[in-house]
Amino acid sequence: QNNLIILIRKKSYFIFYQGPLERVNLTGPLYDSLDINLLAGWNSPVYPFDFSSKISGDQFYNIKFSYMQDWDRQMQSFKIYSVNSAKPGFDTIYAGNGFLIMAGNGTLIYRR
């Protein structure tokens, strides 16, 4: 068992957890607004979402993207949102969910 003691502000974390609990609690203060620089390609720029966000078109928090992936706990697989799909696999990132995003260079801007 590994215990993660501190999260570093300039790093991104993707945690795949298998266990009896459905939630993992992180303690400590949340950052206010945050800008996350993304490189071209797949990124996991997840700052703990404490709100839900609708997805439409090819823009998400100031980033132009091609694909997003969201983990489906029941199916144990990723749902895919493609800007080219007539019926994407999902249209909302819910509070507490993680996601992966395929984007070009840019800055993902969270404003609380």
C-alpha positions in Angstrom: 0.0 0.0 0.0 1.3 3.4 -1.0 0.2 6.6 0.8 0.3 9.8 -1.2 1.2 12.5 1.3 1.2 15.6 -0.8 0.1 16.7 -4.2 2.5 19.0 -6.1 0.7 22.0 -7.7 2.5 21.8 -11.1 2.0 18.1 -11.6 -1.0 16.2 -12.8 -2.2 12.9 -11.3 -4.3 10.1 -12.7 -5.3 7.5 -10.0 -6.7 4.2 -11.0 -8.1 2.7 -7.8 -9.6 -0.8 -7.3 -11.0 -1.5 -3.9 -14.1 -1.7 -1.8 -14.5 2.1 -1.4 -16.3 4.1 -4.0 -14.7 7.4 -3.1 -11.2 8.6 -2.1 -11.1 11.6 0.1 -8.4 14.2 -0.3 -7.9 16.7 2.5 -6.5 20.1 2.6 -7.4 23.4 0.9 -8.3 23.5 -2.8 -6.5 26.0 -5.0 -8.6 28.9 -6.2 -8.2 29.5 -9.9 -5.7 27.4 -11.7 -4.1 27.4 -15.2 -2.7 24.1 -16.4 -0.4 24.1 -19.4 -1.0 21.2 -21.8 1.3 19.7 -24.4 0.0 18.4 -27.7 -1.4 14.9 -27.3 -3.2 13.0 -24.5 -3.2 14.8 -21.1 -4.8 14.1 -17.7 -5.2 17.7 -16.5 -7.5 16.9 -13.7 -7.8 19.4 -10.9 -10.4 18.1 -8.4 -13.7 19.1 -10.1 -16.1 20.4 -7.5 -18.6 21.3 -10.1 -20.1 19.5 -13.2 -19.3 20.8 -16.7 -21.2 20.2 -20.0 -19.2 19.4 -23.1 -20.2 20.5 -26.5 -18.3 21.3 -29.7 -14.5 21.3 -29.6 -13.8 23.7 -26.7 -13.4 22.9 -23.0 -12.1 25.6 -20.6 -10.2 27.5 -23.2 -8.7 24.4 -24.9 -9.5 23.2 -28.4 -9.7 19.4 -28.3 -10.4 16.4 -30.5 -11.3 13.6 -27.9 -12.1 13.2 -24.3 -12.2 10.0 -22.2 -14.2 9.5 -19.0 -14.0 6.4 -16.9 -17.3 4.4 -16.6 -17.2 2.6 -13.2 -20.0 0.3 -14.0 -18.7 -0.9 -17.4 -15.0 -0.7 -16.3 -14.0 1.0 -19.5 -13.6 4.5 -20.9 -16.4 6.4 -22.6 -15.2 8.5 -25.5 -16.3 12.0 -26.6 -15.2 12.7 -30.2 -15.9 16.1 -31.8 -16.5 14.2 -35.0 -19.2 11.8 -33.5 -22.9 12.4 -34.2 -23.6 10.8 -30.8 -20.7 11.1 -28.4 -20.4 8.6 -25.5 -21.1 11.3 -22.9 -21.6 15.1 -22.7 -20.9 16.0 -19.0 -17.9 15.7 -16.7 -19.4 15.3 -13.3 -18.0 16.7 -10.0 -15.2 14.4 -8.8 -14.7 12.6 -12.1 -11.3 12.4 -13.8 -10.9 12.6 -17.6 -8.2 12.4 -20.3 -8.2 15.0 -23.1 -6.5 14.9 -26.6 -5.6 18.5 -27.3 -3.1 20.7 -28.9 -0.8 23.0 -27.0 -2.6 25.5 -24.8 -3.7 26.4 -21.3 -6.7 24.8 -19.5 -8.2 27.6 -17.4 -10.2 26.7 -14.3 -12.0 29.6 -12.6 -13.7 28.9 -9.2 
